[in-house]
Amino acid sequence: MTAPFKQHLIDPEICIRCYTCEMTCPEEAIEHDDNNVVVDASKCNFCMDCIPVCPTGSIDEWRVVADKDAAYTLEDQYSWMELPEQEDIETPTSDADADGLEEAVAALLAEAHKGAGGKAKAPKTASKPTINLYNLSKPAEATVQGNFRLTSDDSDSDVRHIILDLGALPFPVLEGQSVGIIPPGSDDQGKAHLPRLYSVSSPRDGERPGYNNLSLTIKREENGLCSNYVCDLKPGDKIKLTGPFGATFLLPADHSAHLMMICTGTGSAPFRGFTMRRQREAPTISDSMTLVFGARRPGELPYFGPLKKVPESFLRKRFAFSREDGQPKQYVQDKLREQADEVLSLMRDPNGYIYICGLKAMEHGVEEALSDIARGAGLDWKTIRDTMREDGRYHVETY
């Protein structure tokens, strides 16, 4: 009698091809081709090192198969556009150990479902995204239209607004999706560099309405191969793109949906796209968007000037500065606690959405704040969060 096997897989629809899991895996069990990132069942030892580094949760997927020999092959996984459904696992009816095997299968199925239960879902009213239209072997070519510094000249944080023109090339992208940029050259092993992922900061109809262009918000990182390459680009330069990627971190089409957008630094990129889309579609709506935005100082907060011009009635703005002279340190979680009544109202609203984007370090503090706010009202945040996630109303992308 063979033993059932729980196989670790990656959801190709949600994966944004950042390759962080592949670079993290100590067993070299994760690999990729031009289209998909996959897990080799013969190498994976379930160490789980890849789970916390995944920004989308696409790697927290599992399927139970009859035995290890029946595991999905790499060839199977490379061909997928979406994950297969969980198949029924037959157990013997006459074997003396049948009852024990049935229990083992049931336990594995329960574990597999629990693993995938944390996966985000797209808002029910969101537009259908295009995924992975351009890949490593067939990248899109864009032309740099503009490169503008967003942070103050005296700041040691160099954040750029990059505008890319796609010309006549079709590149359908939705607010909240990402694109990959392929830096030129090769690594120390002679292999071409993998793309680096960046969130699109413009709405679906372009940085300028009706033009086939998009914008990115990119911070120059010390020794950052791709960020330095992009931040040094000049108008007229050509650049190779992959994508678009992302099928869940999307904007609901319902203008009555209230969005709470929590971010730090360049995590503001998708929320700029969200806000601009709403402004173009429904400029007169009010009290439907809240932005909680953290940075060290006002001069290091991307789009600070333009944001101040957006009416408070359209976009509630809550800024948190951790290094402002003469002021106590504040982080986004502090702003959430200050606005506890507003946060509670959104938690209780079946049409309330929470989006979190930015550095991984912010995620724990935000979760703690939301948990404390819920607990103060006699509510359980994990239950609320899981319900919101299942309804497509809770989204996290942190790096």
Secondary structure, DSSP 4 states (H G I P E B T S, - for coil): -PPPEEEEE--TTT-----HHHHH-TT--EEE-SS-EEE-TTT-----TTTTT-SSSTT-EEEEESSGGGSPPHHHHHH-SSPPPPPP----SSSTTHHHHHHHHHHHHHHHHHHHTT-----TTSPPPP--SB-SSS-EEEEEEEEEE-S-TT-S--EEEEEEE-TTS-----TT-EEEE--SSB-TTSPBPPPEEEEB-S-TTTTTTTSSEEEEEEE--TT-HHHHHHHT--TT-EEEEEEEE-SSS---S-TT-EEEEEEEGGGGHHHHHHHHHHHHH-TT--S-EEEEEEESSGGGSTTHHHHHHS-TTTSEEEEEESS-TTS----HHHHHHHTHHHHHHHHH-TTEEEEEEE-HHHHHHHHHHHHHHHHHTT--HHHHHHHHHHTT-EEEEE-
